[in-house]
Amino acid sequence: MRILFDQGVPVPLRKQLTGHEVTTCKEKGWDQITNGDLITQAETLFDVFVSTDQNLKYQQNLKKPEDCDSDSPNHQLAQT
């Protein structure tokens, strides 16, 4: 599974996700992209987007997993 960590997600957490490809926004060069554009980019390349931004759900029109095509690999959103 391809996982994208937003800024603020503790990078050491990736050690707990063995068997998955974990990338940070900074590693992708996406650390200056606004949330809306970031989510759009992440949906095309990653299966899961992990963020610590508690306001993200109010700032963006996020799809709930049940609203997404479950056959698509890009249908999960995780918020810590």
N, C-alpha and C positions, 0 to 999 in steps of 0.2 A: 504494500500500500504506500502511496506517495503522500507524505504529510508535510504541510507548510506551517511553520511556527511564525506567528506575528511577533512584532517587537513586544517585549515584556514577558514572553513565555520563557521560563527558565531553561536555558539550553541543556543543562545536565539531564533534563527529563528525557532527552533523546536516547540516553543509555538504557532506559526502561522500555524502549520501543524497538528492541532487536527484531530483525527480520523485516523492518520497514525502512523505506528511504525517507529520512527526515532532512528537511532543508529549512533554513531561516530566511526571512525576507531580506535581511542584510546580505546573506550569501548570494541571493539572486540579484542583488542590486535594486531591490524594491523597497528599501527602507524610507524613501521619500515619496512614495506613491500614496495618494489619498485612499481611504478605505473603500469607496465605491469602485474605483479603478483596480484596486488591489484584489478585491473579491472577484471581479470579472476576470482578471488574469489568472487568479488561483483556480477558478472553476475549470479552466481549460487544461491545466497542467497537473493538478493535484486532486487526490481523492478526499482529503480532509484538510480543513483550515482550522488551526487552533489559535485562539486569541484570549487575552486576559482583559480585553476592553469590555467593561460592563455596559457601556452605552452603545455598543455596536448594533444591538438589536433595535434600538430606537432611531439610530442614524441611517440604517440601511434597510431595504426591503429584502429580508432574508427568507429563503424558502425553508420550510420545515421539511424534515426528511420524508414525511408522509405525502408532501406535495410534489416530491421529485420523482423522476422516473427511476424506479428501483433497479432497472437493468443498466442504468448508466453508472460508470465507476465514479462519477463526480457528483454524488448526491448526499454527502454527509457534511455537517457543520458541527464542530465541537467547540464549546466555549467553556473555559476553566474559570 
